[in-house]
Amino acid sequence: MTTITYTPQEYQKTTLPNGLRVVACEMPHTRSVSISIFIGVGSRYEEGEEAGLSHFLEHLLFKGTKNRPDPVQISGAIEGTGGTLNAGTEQELTVYWCKVAQPHFHESLDLLVDMLRNSLFEEDSIDKERMVILEELAMINDYPGARVDSLIDEMLWPEHPLGRDIGGTKESVTAITRQMILDHVDTYYSPSNVVISIAGNIPPAEVVAKVEELCADWPTASSNGWNPVTHTQSESQLRLEYRKTEQVHLTVALPGLGLQDPGRYALDLLSVALGEGMSSRLFVELREKRGLAYDVQSGVSHFQDTGAFIISAGVDPKRIYDAVETIMDQVREVRDGIPADELERAKQLVAGRLMLRMEDTRAVSSWMGSQEALMVDMMSVDEVVHQVNLVTPEEVQQVAGEILDTNRLNMAVVGPCRGRKRLEKLLRL
């Protein structure tokens, strides 16, 4: 039976009998429609020998279908109308999306569903794309900024899929077969594991009717789950990789909070105050006052059952120790929380950033789809802003004390730096 529910911001959710979820938001003031199709699978669902499989598959869906065997028929169908077509693989989701002018909604949705249900996965396409992906992996390893991120992931989630590059490894990508790809599709590309999210100048009833036309006969199947994370880190860690680069790329990271953790909003606000934007503590202290770094920032990532709190910077090799010392000083200061007025400014930044994003159909489509795919209950932007505004200075202080733990601190450094002992000494909170 098809069921329909509504969220406070007039997002309509429809669940088809096969389990496929459709979320729609009509935006009459726009001339575009954005379609995002989320698959509940990503790199953390992969065993070691399957590493990179989700990403590999994402590439292959653009290489031809039974109805559109030439890849140009796929790209040209959207680009020929002035629209944009793309996809992305994350740790917990794979998304295929397009943004088109409103009159092209029907044929665009038909194309995306065709890619999901009827891709050919021909051997020559697989072999060609394998070479492309292997080159991508080589480029990531060659780029210091990406390499330092890889090192941090390995430290945060050792021996776990979250600690691997989303694209996999040279060995695993080389070993991926057509049968592995077909099995992955059968396991995860099932209606009950799919969310179709559409925002723009089109009525939800028209959206649902078109989705039903294309997907009602799509048989469902059970999907596999993901590997949970158990944090066992008991002492700080340092990874130092010497390279002859103009800058030293460094990242400091600590285990964070999952999507369902009630403290995540307090942690988000702590990150904003510490290092998000030109008025943040890290930017003012390291860039404006001391000139120690051209770029410095903090951020958070949230997964189903875990997360990370991250500070990253690019610094002059001659000043790396001053930069690290200053970063650690700022972390020590916020470990006891932040003043009420600073918290209020952080709330205003978060709320404003969220609301401004929602003027674009692509952002709304992405928001709705990811919320529905990952959260127990989809939250509107207004609901998230409300939760942010409820955060107290005491809650920020509590989460800061929990997260900023000396024994769980990790640092990765890539660049012309050999001072391991000195850096280890600076890491002590």
LUMDOFI-705987 format. One record per residue (C-alpha): x, y, z. Coordinates in nm, 3 decimals. Each point is the difference from the previous one (the first is absolute). Layout:
! LUMDOFI-705987
<node xx="X" yy="Y" zz="Z"/>
...
END
This chain:
! LUMDOFI-705987
<node xx="0.000" yy="0.000" zz="0.000"/>
<node xx="0.126" yy="0.349" zz="-0.087"/>
<node xx="0.027" yy="0.228" zz="0.306"/>
<node xx="0.038" yy="0.378" zz="0.010"/>
<node xx="0.124" yy="0.216" zz="0.287"/>
<node xx="0.094" yy="0.367" zz="0.035"/>
<node xx="0.276" yy="0.180" zz="0.187"/>
<node xx="-0.045" yy="0.350" zz="0.146"/>
<node xx="0.165" yy="0.171" zz="-0.302"/>
<node xx="-0.238" yy="-0.154" zz="-0.253"/>
<node xx="0.233" yy="-0.273" zz="-0.114"/>
<node xx="-0.218" yy="-0.284" zz="-0.118"/>
<node xx="0.119" yy="-0.355" zz="0.056"/>
<node xx="-0.156" yy="-0.288" zz="-0.190"/>
<node xx="0.091" yy="-0.366" zz="0.050"/>
<node xx="-0.082" yy="-0.234" zz="-0.287"/>
<node xx="-0.112" yy="-0.360" zz="0.066"/>
<node xx="0.348" yy="-0.127" zz="-0.097"/>
<node xx="0.156" yy="0.218" zz="0.273"/>
<node xx="0.140" yy="0.275" zz="-0.222"/>
<node xx="-0.025" yy="0.340" zz="0.170"/>
<node xx="-0.078" yy="0.320" zz="-0.189"/>
<node xx="0.046" yy="0.341" zz="0.163"/>
<node xx="-0.112" yy="0.311" zz="-0.184"/>
<node xx="-0.003" yy="0.373" zz="0.064"/>
<node xx="-0.179" yy="0.237" zz="-0.235"/>
<node xx="0.188" yy="0.328" zz="-0.054"/>
<node xx="-0.226" yy="0.206" zz="-0.230"/>
<node xx="0.235" yy="0.302" zz="-0.008"/>
<node xx="0.271" yy="-0.196" zz="-0.183"/>
<node xx="0.037" yy="-0.107" zz="-0.362"/>
<node xx="0.202" yy="-0.311" zz="0.070"/>
<node xx="-0.055" yy="-0.350" zz="0.133"/>
<node xx="0.270" yy="-0.196" zz="0.179"/>
<node xx="-0.017" yy="-0.378" zz="0.026"/>
<node xx="0.218" yy="-0.189" zz="0.248"/>
<node xx="-0.010" yy="-0.377" zz="0.029"/>
<node xx="0.166" yy="-0.132" zz="0.316"/>
<node xx="0.107" yy="-0.361" zz="0.037"/>
<node xx="0.060" yy="-0.115" zz="0.357"/>
<node xx="0.348" yy="-0.136" zz="-0.064"/>
<node xx="0.354" yy="0.135" zz="0.005"/>
<node xx="0.355" yy="-0.097" zz="0.075"/>
<node xx="-0.064" yy="-0.105" zz="0.362"/>
<node xx="-0.219" yy="-0.285" zz="-0.124"/>
<node xx="0.292" yy="-0.164" zz="-0.183"/>
<node xx="0.220" yy="-0.281" zz="0.118"/>
<node xx="0.373" yy="0.030" zz="-0.066"/>
<node xx="-0.004" yy="-0.180" zz="-0.335"/>
<node xx="-0.296" yy="0.217" zz="-0.108"/>
<node xx="0.162" yy="0.334" zz="0.087"/>
<node xx="-0.097" yy="0.261" zz="-0.258"/>
<node xx="-0.289" yy="-0.203" zz="-0.142"/>
<node xx="-0.270" yy="0.263" zz="0.070"/>
<node xx="0.211" yy="0.270" zz="-0.164"/>
<node xx="0.084" yy="-0.224" zz="-0.299"/>
<node xx="-0.369" yy="-0.073" zz="-0.053"/>
<node xx="-0.089" yy="0.369" zz="0.019"/>
<node xx="0.235" yy="0.067" zz="-0.294"/>
<node xx="-0.143" yy="-0.287" zz="-0.206"/>
<node xx="-0.360" yy="0.121" zz="0.009"/>
<node xx="0.097" yy="0.274" zz="-0.245"/>
<node xx="0.140" yy="-0.246" zz="-0.257"/>
<node xx="-0.317" yy="-0.125" zz="-0.165"/>
<node xx="-0.339" yy="-0.163" zz="0.058"/>
<node xx="-0.222" yy="-0.236" zz="-0.197"/>
<node xx="-0.198" yy="0.301" zz="-0.121"/>
<node xx="0.300" yy="0.233" zz="-0.037"/>
<node xx="0.300" yy="-0.219" zz="-0.088"/>
<node xx="0.226" yy="0.292" zz="-0.098"/>
<node xx="0.135" yy="0.203" zz="0.297"/>
<node xx="-0.050" yy="0.316" zz="-0.206"/>
<node xx="-0.374" yy="-0.071" zz="0.006"/>
<node xx="0.014" yy="0.026" zz="0.380"/>
<node xx="0.213" yy="0.311" zz="0.041"/>
<node xx="-0.152" yy="0.174" zz="-0.302"/>
<node xx="-0.357" yy="-0.053" zz="0.118"/>
<node xx="0.059" yy="0.237" zz="0.293"/>
<node xx="0.277" yy="0.225" zz="-0.127"/>
<node xx="-0.188" yy="0.053" zz="-0.327"/>
<node xx="-0.277" yy="0.174" zz="0.195"/>
<node xx="0.241" yy="0.223" zz="0.193"/>
<node xx="-0.024" yy="-0.218" zz="0.308"/>
<node xx="0.260" yy="-0.163" zz="0.224"/>
<node xx="0.044" yy="-0.373" zz="0.067"/>
<node xx="0.236" yy="-0.150" zz="0.255"/>
<node xx="0.043" yy="-0.254" zz="0.278"/>
<node xx="0.201" yy="-0.056" zz="0.315"/>
<node xx="0.097" yy="-0.278" zz="0.238"/>
<node xx="0.037" yy="0.052" zz="0.373"/>
<node xx="0.058" yy="-0.229" zz="0.294"/>
<node xx="-0.370" yy="-0.071" zz="0.060"/>
<node xx="-0.177" yy="0.119" zz="-0.316"/>
<node xx="0.026" yy="0.004" zz="-0.377"/>
<node xx="-0.189" yy="0.277" zz="-0.179"/>
<node xx="-0.089" yy="0.063" zz="-0.364"/>
<node xx="-0.138" yy="0.343" zz="-0.076"/>
<node xx="-0.093" yy="0.247" zz="-0.267"/>
<node xx="-0.127" yy="0.357" zz="-0.016"/>
<node xx="-0.206" yy="0.098" zz="-0.302"/>
<node xx="-0.246" yy="0.261" zz="-0.118"/>
<node xx="-0.352" yy="-0.089" zz="0.109"/>
<node xx="-0.130" yy="-0.108" zz="-0.345"/>
<node xx="0.263" yy="-0.278" zz="-0.010"/>
<node xx="-0.096" yy="-0.168" zz="0.328"/>
<node xx="-0.170" yy="-0.308" zz="-0.143"/>
<node xx="0.272" yy="-0.107" zz="-0.243"/>
<node xx="0.270" yy="0.075" zz="0.260"/>
<node xx="-0.157" yy="-0.223" zz="0.264"/>
<node xx="-0.050" yy="-0.268" zz="-0.265"/>
<node xx="0.373" yy="0.017" zz="-0.076"/>
<node xx="0.112" yy="-0.035" zz="0.362"/>
<node xx="-0.231" yy="-0.293" zz="0.066"/>
<node xx="0.117" yy="-0.162" zz="-0.322"/>
<node xx="0.361" yy="0.028" zz="0.123"/>
<node xx="-0.094" yy="-0.166" zz="0.330"/>
<node xx="-0.207" yy="-0.282" zz="-0.143"/>
<node xx="0.143" yy="-0.075" zz="-0.344"/>
<node xx="0.375" yy="0.067" zz="-0.006"/>
<node xx="0.194" yy="-0.242" zz="-0.221"/>
<node xx="0.329" yy="-0.036" zz="0.190"/>
<node xx="0.186" yy="-0.114" zz="-0.310"/>
<node xx="0.346" yy="-0.147" zz="0.050"/>
<node xx="0.179" yy="0.258" zz="-0.216"/>
<node xx="-0.166" yy="0.285" zz="0.193"/>
<node xx="0.105" yy="-0.160" zz="0.328"/>
<node xx="0.361" yy="-0.033" zz="-0.116"/>
<node xx="0.014" yy="0.360" zz="-0.127"/>
<node xx="-0.151" yy="0.141" zz="0.319"/>
<node xx="0.234" yy="-0.211" zz="0.213"/>
<node xx="0.294" yy="0.188" zz="-0.155"/>
<node xx="-0.170" yy="0.336" zz="0.069"/>
<node xx="-0.056" yy="-0.089" zz="0.365"/>
<node xx="0.356" yy="-0.128" zz="0.047"/>
<node xx="0.124" yy="0.334" zz="-0.133"/>
<node xx="-0.230" yy="0.181" zz="0.245"/>
<node xx="0.148" yy="-0.197" zz="0.289"/>
<node xx="0.354" yy="0.081" zz="-0.114"/>
<node xx="-0.086" yy="0.370" zz="-0.017"/>
<node xx="-0.144" yy="-0.003" zz="0.353"/>
<node xx="0.320" yy="-0.155" zz="0.133"/>
<node xx="0.210" yy="0.259" zz="-0.185"/>
<node xx="-0.196" yy="0.298" zz="0.137"/>
<node xx="0.121" yy="0.086" zz="0.353"/>
<node xx="-0.332" yy="0.149" zz="0.111"/>
<node xx="-0.184" yy="-0.318" zz="-0.092"/>
<node xx="0.273" yy="-0.222" zz="0.139"/>
<node xx="-0.016" yy="0.158" zz="0.344"/>
<node xx="-0.376" yy="-0.063" zz="0.004"/>
<node xx="0.061" yy="-0.367" zz="-0.083"/>
<node xx="0.248" yy="-0.034" zz="0.285"/>
<node xx="-0.246" yy="0.150" zz="0.247"/>
<node xx="-0.277" yy="-0.237" zz="-0.109"/>
<node xx="0.233" yy="-0.295" zz="0.052"/>
<node xx="0.080" yy="0.122" zz="0.350"/>
<node xx="-0.361" yy="0.072" zz="0.098"/>
<node xx="-0.142" yy="-0.329" zz="-0.130"/>
<node xx="0.281" yy="-0.257" zz="-0.021"/>
<node xx="-0.089" yy="-0.336" zz="-0.156"/>
<node xx="-0.345" yy="0.134" zz="-0.091"/>
<node xx="-0.155" yy="0.099" zz="-0.336"/>
<node xx="-0.033" yy="0.362" zz="0.118"/>
<node xx="0.379" yy="0.009" zz="0.024"/>
<node xx="0.041" yy="-0.078" zz="-0.371"/>
<node xx="-0.022" yy="0.229" zz="-0.300"/>
<node xx="-0.350" yy="-0.004" zz="-0.148"/>
<node xx="0.152" yy="-0.098" zz="-0.333"/>
<node xx="0.164" yy="-0.309" zz="0.149"/>
<node xx="0.358" yy="-0.110" zz="-0.056"/>
<node xx="0.202" yy="-0.082" zz="-0.309"/>
<node xx="-0.020" yy="-0.369" zz="0.087"/>
<node xx="-0.373" yy="-0.011" zz="0.069"/>
<node xx="-0.099" yy="0.206" zz="-0.307"/>
<node xx="0.218" yy="-0.217" zz="-0.221"/>
<node xx="-0.175" yy="-0.312" zz="0.132"/>
<node xx="-0.362" yy="0.119" zz="-0.037"/>
<node xx="-0.192" yy="-0.216" zz="-0.250"/>
<node xx="-0.321" yy="0.045" zz="-0.193"/>
<node xx="-0.169" yy="-0.262" zz="0.216"/>
<node xx="0.094" yy="0.193" zz="0.315"/>
<node xx="-0.161" yy="0.308" zz="-0.153"/>
<node xx="-0.318" yy="-0.188" zz="-0.092"/>
<node xx="-0.020" yy="-0.148" zz="0.350"/>
<node xx="0.041" yy="0.346" zz="0.153"/>
<node xx="-0.287" yy="0.131" zz="-0.212"/>
<node xx="-0.223" yy="-0.292" zz="0.096"/>
<node xx="0.078" yy="0.050" zz="0.369"/>
<node xx="-0.025" yy="0.376" zz="0.038"/>
<node xx="-0.174" yy="0.153" zz="-0.304"/>
<node xx="-0.338" yy="-0.109" zz="0.127"/>
<node xx="-0.308" yy="0.226" zz="0.039"/>
<node xx="-0.009" yy="-0.041" zz="0.379"/>
<node xx="0.354" yy="0.143" zz="0.007"/>
<node xx="-0.073" yy="0.293" zz="-0.233"/>
<node xx="-0.121" yy="0.356" zz="0.060"/>
<node xx="-0.104" yy="0.219" zz="-0.292"/>
<node xx="0.005" yy="0.366" zz="0.104"/>
<node xx="-0.138" yy="0.270" zz="-0.228"/>
<node xx="-0.020" yy="0.376" zz="0.057"/>
<node xx="-0.110" yy="0.272" zz="-0.235"/>
<node xx="-0.285" yy="0.148" zz="-0.195"/>
<node xx="-0.209" yy="-0.313" zz="-0.025"/>
<node xx="-0.295" yy="-0.129" zz="0.209"/>
<node xx="0.073" yy="-0.299" zz="0.228"/>
<node xx="-0.296" yy="-0.189" zz="-0.151"/>
<node xx="0.163" yy="0.020" zz="-0.344"/>
<node xx="0.332" yy="-0.115" zz="0.151"/>
<node xx="-0.157" yy="-0.303" zz="0.166"/>
<node xx="-0.198" yy="-0.094" zz="-0.311"/>
<node xx="0.317" yy="0.000" zz="-0.213"/>
<node xx="0.199" yy="-0.200" zz="0.257"/>
<node xx="-0.280" yy="-0.256" zz="0.023"/>
<node xx="-0.005" yy="-0.031" zz="-0.379"/>
<node xx="0.373" yy="-0.074" zz="-0.009"/>
<node xx="0.051" yy="-0.195" zz="0.321"/>
<node xx="-0.319" yy="-0.177" zz="0.106"/>
<node xx="0.114" yy="-0.328" zz="-0.162"/>
<node xx="0.349" yy="0.017" zz="0.154"/>
<node xx="0.030" yy="-0.307" zz="0.225"/>
<node xx="0.150" yy="0.053" zz="0.344"/>
<node xx="0.256" yy="-0.203" zz="0.193"/>
<node xx="0.170" yy="0.007" zz="0.339"/>
<node xx="0.325" yy="0.198" zz="0.031"/>
<node xx="0.304" yy="-0.074" zz="0.213"/>
<node xx="0.093" yy="0.220" zz="0.296"/>
<node xx="0.318" yy="0.187" zz="0.085"/>
<node xx="0.281" yy="-0.079" zz="0.241"/>
<node xx="-0.036" yy="0.187" zz="0.334"/>
<node xx="0.287" yy="0.203" zz="0.146"/>
<node xx="0.145" yy="-0.057" zz="0.344"/>
<node xx="0.249" yy="0.264" zz="0.115"/>
<node xx="0.286" yy="-0.156" zz="0.193"/>
<node xx="0.264" yy="0.271" zz="-0.031"/>
<node xx="0.174" yy="0.061" zz="0.332"/>
<node xx="0.296" yy="0.224" zz="-0.091"/>
<node xx="0.077" yy="0.279" zz="-0.246"/>
<node xx="0.146" yy="-0.089" zz="-0.341"/>
<node xx="0.225" yy="0.176" zz="-0.251"/>
<node xx="0.058" yy="-0.090" zz="-0.366"/>
<node xx="0.280" yy="0.192" zz="-0.167"/>
<node xx="0.066" yy="-0.035" zz="-0.373"/>
<node xx="0.292" yy="0.198" zz="-0.141"/>
<node xx="-0.049" yy="0.162" zz="-0.341"/>
<node xx="0.175" yy="0.287" zz="-0.173"/>
<node xx="-0.295" yy="0.237" zz="-0.024"/>
<node xx="-0.033" yy="0.377" zz="0.037"/>
<node xx="-0.242" yy="-0.038" zz="0.288"/>
<node xx="-0.040" yy="-0.240" zz="0.287"/>
<node xx="-0.349" yy="-0.146" zz="-0.003"/>
<node xx="-0.118" yy="-0.095" zz="0.347"/>
<node xx="-0.320" yy="-0.133" zz="0.148"/>
<node xx="-0.098" yy="-0.051" zz="0.363"/>
<node xx="-0.299" yy="-0.225" zz="0.060"/>
<node xx="-0.197" yy="-0.161" zz="0.280"/>
<node xx="-0.287" yy="-0.250" zz="-0.007"/>
<node xx="-0.330" yy="0.189" zz="-0.017"/>
<node xx="-0.372" yy="-0.074" zz="0.024"/>
<node xx="-0.246" yy="-0.191" zz="-0.213"/>
<node xx="-0.303" yy="0.136" zz="-0.183"/>
<node xx="-0.242" yy="-0.113" zz="0.269"/>
<node xx="0.203" yy="0.132" zz="0.297"/>
<node xx="-0.185" yy="0.286" zz="0.175"/>
<node xx="0.332" yy="0.178" zz="0.061"/>
<node xx="0.078" yy="0.041" zz="-0.370"/>
<node xx="-0.150" yy="0.350" zz="-0.018"/>
<node xx="0.215" yy="0.120" zz="0.289"/>
<node xx="0.307" yy="-0.148" zz="-0.170"/>
<node xx="-0.092" yy="0.170" zz="-0.328"/>
<node xx="-0.018" yy="0.335" zz="0.177"/>
<node xx="0.330" yy="-0.059" zz="0.177"/>
<node xx="0.162" yy="-0.063" zz="-0.338"/>
<node xx="-0.151" yy="0.319" zz="-0.144"/>
<node xx="0.139" yy="0.209" zz="0.283"/>
<node xx="0.340" yy="-0.164" zz="-0.019"/>
<node xx="0.073" yy="-0.007" zz="-0.369"/>
<node xx="-0.281" yy="0.063" zz="-0.248"/>
<node xx="0.015" yy="0.337" zz="-0.170"/>
<node xx="0.226" yy="0.305" zz="0.005"/>
<node xx="-0.119" yy="0.108" zz="0.346"/>
<node xx="0.074" yy="-0.336" zz="0.165"/>
<node xx="0.264" yy="-0.039" zz="0.269"/>
<node xx="0.244" yy="-0.200" zz="-0.210"/>
<node xx="-0.020" yy="0.230" zz="-0.301"/>
<node xx="0.041" yy="0.316" zz="0.204"/>
<node xx="0.285" yy="-0.136" zz="0.210"/>
<node xx="0.200" yy="-0.191" zz="-0.263"/>
<node xx="-0.068" yy="0.203" zz="-0.313"/>
<node xx="-0.083" yy="0.354" zz="0.104"/>
<node xx="0.206" yy="0.050" zz="0.315"/>
<node xx="0.301" yy="-0.224" zz="-0.055"/>
<node xx="0.012" yy="-0.074" zz="-0.372"/>
<node xx="0.077" yy="-0.366" zz="0.073"/>
<node xx="-0.234" yy="-0.152" zz="-0.256"/>
<node xx="-0.164" yy="0.104" zz="-0.322"/>
<node xx="-0.283" yy="-0.242" zz="0.054"/>
<node xx="-0.127" yy="-0.144" zz="0.329"/>
<node xx="-0.339" yy="-0.141" zz="0.084"/>
<node xx="-0.192" yy="-0.244" zz="0.212"/>
<node xx="-0.291" yy="-0.222" zz="-0.089"/>
<node xx="-0.206" yy="-0.300" zz="0.104"/>
<node xx="-0.118" yy="-0.311" zz="-0.176"/>
<node xx="-0.293" yy="-0.212" zz="0.118"/>
<node xx="-0.068" yy="-0.360" zz="-0.097"/>
<node xx="-0.267" yy="-0.241" zz="0.126"/>
<node xx="0.190" yy="-0.107" zz="0.309"/>
<node xx="0.314" yy="0.212" zz="0.012"/>
<node xx="0.157" yy="0.321" zz="-0.122"/>
<node xx="0.307" yy="0.219" zz="0.011"/>
<node xx="0.107" yy="0.342" zz="0.121"/>
<node xx="0.270" yy="0.133" zz="-0.233"/>
<node xx="0.239" yy="0.297" zz="-0.018"/>
<node xx="0.209" yy="0.044" zz="-0.313"/>
<node xx="0.255" yy="0.256" zz="-0.115"/>
<node xx="0.263" yy="0.071" zz="-0.261"/>
<node xx="0.307" yy="0.169" zz="0.152"/>
<node xx="0.351" yy="0.118" zz="-0.082"/>
<node xx="0.242" yy="-0.286" zz="0.086"/>
<node xx="0.211" yy="0.242" zz="0.202"/>
<node xx="-0.295" yy="0.086" zz="0.223"/>
<node xx="-0.171" yy="-0.335" zz="0.045"/>
<node xx="0.085" yy="-0.032" zz="0.369"/>
<node xx="-0.136" yy="0.346" zz="0.078"/>
<node xx="-0.314" yy="-0.084" zz="-0.196"/>
<node xx="-0.056" yy="-0.331" zz="0.180"/>
<node xx="0.062" yy="0.162" zz="0.338"/>
<node xx="-0.251" yy="0.275" zz="-0.078"/>
<node xx="-0.260" yy="-0.251" zz="-0.121"/>
<node xx="0.037" yy="-0.202" zz="0.318"/>
<node xx="-0.026" yy="0.317" zz="0.211"/>
<node xx="-0.331" yy="0.082" zz="-0.167"/>
<node xx="-0.127" yy="-0.354" zz="0.053"/>
<node xx="0.088" yy="0.022" zz="0.370"/>
<node xx="-0.193" yy="0.327" zz="0.028"/>
<node xx="-0.321" yy="-0.138" zz="-0.148"/>
<node xx="0.020" yy="-0.325" zz="0.195"/>
<node xx="-0.171" yy="0.183" zz="0.286"/>
<node xx="-0.268" yy="0.131" zz="-0.234"/>
<node xx="-0.066" yy="0.336" zz="-0.162"/>
<node xx="-0.168" yy="0.319" zz="0.130"/>
<node xx="-0.373" yy="0.050" zz="-0.058"/>
<node xx="0.051" yy="0.287" zz="-0.246"/>
<node xx="0.241" yy="-0.209" zz="-0.211"/>
<node xx="-0.247" yy="-0.288" zz="0.003"/>
<node xx="-0.273" yy="0.235" zz="-0.121"/>
<node xx="0.215" yy="0.115" zz="-0.292"/>
<node xx="0.067" yy="-0.363" zz="-0.091"/>
<node xx="-0.375" yy="-0.072" zz="0.005"/>
<node xx="-0.066" yy="0.293" zz="-0.232"/>
<node xx="0.266" yy="-0.124" zz="-0.243"/>
<node xx="-0.138" yy="-0.355" zz="-0.006"/>
<node xx="-0.360" yy="0.113" zz="-0.042"/>
<node xx="0.083" yy="0.252" zz="-0.271"/>
<node xx="0.214" yy="-0.249" zz="-0.190"/>
<node xx="-0.276" yy="-0.261" zz="0.005"/>
<node xx="-0.276" yy="0.236" zz="-0.107"/>
<node xx="0.199" yy="0.155" zz="-0.284"/>
<node xx="0.076" yy="-0.347" zz="-0.137"/>
<node xx="-0.369" yy="-0.076" zz="-0.028"/>
<node xx="-0.058" yy="0.257" zz="-0.275"/>
<node xx="0.140" yy="-0.242" zz="-0.257"/>
<node xx="-0.192" yy="-0.304" zz="-0.126"/>
<node xx="0.313" yy="-0.211" zz="-0.005"/>
<node xx="0.071" yy="0.073" zz="0.368"/>
<node xx="-0.360" yy="-0.072" zz="0.102"/>
<node xx="-0.004" yy="-0.325" zz="-0.194"/>
<node xx="0.329" yy="-0.107" zz="0.157"/>
<node xx="-0.112" yy="0.097" zz="0.349"/>
<node xx="-0.328" yy="-0.190" zz="-0.016"/>
<node xx="0.149" yy="-0.311" zz="-0.154"/>
<node xx="0.295" yy="-0.031" zz="0.236"/>
<node xx="-0.220" yy="0.066" zz="0.302"/>
<node xx="-0.245" yy="-0.269" zz="-0.104"/>
<node xx="0.275" yy="-0.248" zz="-0.085"/>
<node xx="0.206" yy="0.044" zz="0.317"/>
<node xx="-0.221" yy="0.129" zz="0.281"/>
<node xx="-0.266" yy="-0.181" zz="0.198"/>
<node xx="-0.235" yy="0.294" zz="-0.066"/>
<node xx="0.054" yy="0.254" zz="-0.277"/>
<node xx="0.048" yy="0.348" zz="0.144"/>
<node xx="-0.075" yy="0.324" zz="-0.178"/>
<node xx="0.252" yy="0.282" zz="0.007"/>
<node xx="-0.229" yy="0.187" zz="0.239"/>
<node xx="0.005" yy="-0.294" zz="0.239"/>
<node xx="0.379" yy="-0.021" zz="-0.012"/>
<node xx="0.030" yy="0.375" zz="0.062"/>
<node xx="-0.235" yy="-0.043" zz="0.297"/>
<node xx="0.223" yy="-0.276" zz="0.145"/>
<node xx="0.307" yy="0.218" zz="-0.052"/>
<node xx="-0.164" yy="0.291" zz="0.181"/>
<node xx="-0.078" yy="-0.221" zz="0.299"/>
<node xx="0.369" yy="-0.073" zz="0.067"/>
<node xx="0.127" yy="0.153" zz="0.326"/>
<node xx="0.354" yy="0.103" zz="0.099"/>
<node xx="-0.006" yy="-0.285" zz="0.252"/>
<node xx="-0.068" yy="-0.255" zz="-0.275"/>
<node xx="0.288" yy="0.135" zz="-0.208"/>
<node xx="0.229" yy="-0.022" zz="0.303"/>
<node xx="-0.110" yy="-0.358" zz="0.063"/>
<node xx="0.057" yy="-0.118" zz="-0.357"/>
<node xx="0.333" yy="0.186" zz="-0.018"/>
<node xx="0.119" yy="-0.182" zz="0.310"/>
<node xx="-0.108" yy="-0.335" zz="-0.144"/>
<node xx="0.143" yy="0.042" zz="-0.351"/>
<node xx="0.323" yy="0.193" zz="0.063"/>
<node xx="0.166" yy="-0.294" zz="0.172"/>
<node xx="0.380" yy="-0.013" zz="0.023"/>
<node xx="0.002" yy="-0.376" zz="-0.044"/>
<node xx="-0.195" yy="0.002" zz="-0.326"/>
<node xx="0.183" yy="0.273" zz="-0.187"/>
<node xx="0.145" yy="-0.074" zz="-0.344"/>
<node xx="0.228" yy="0.206" zz="-0.220"/>
<node xx="0.110" yy="-0.059" zz="-0.358"/>
<node xx="0.272" yy="0.210" zz="-0.162"/>
<node xx="0.106" yy="-0.011" zz="-0.366"/>
<node xx="0.282" yy="0.223" zz="-0.117"/>
<node xx="0.363" yy="0.100" zz="0.070"/>
<node xx="-0.003" yy="-0.070" zz="0.374"/>
<node xx="0.202" yy="-0.255" zz="0.199"/>
<node xx="-0.051" yy="0.120" zz="0.359"/>
<node xx="-0.199" yy="-0.293" zz="0.135"/>
<node xx="0.101" yy="0.037" zz="0.366"/>
<node xx="-0.071" yy="0.372" zz="0.003"/>
<node xx="-0.343" yy="-0.052" zz="-0.155"/>
<node xx="-0.082" yy="-0.279" zz="0.244"/>
<node xx="0.077" yy="0.232" zz="0.289"/>
<node xx="-0.228" yy="0.269" zz="-0.146"/>
<node xx="-0.291" yy="-0.243" zz="-0.033"/>
<node xx="-0.057" yy="-0.018" zz="0.374"/>
<node xx="-0.318" yy="0.180" zz="0.093"/>
END
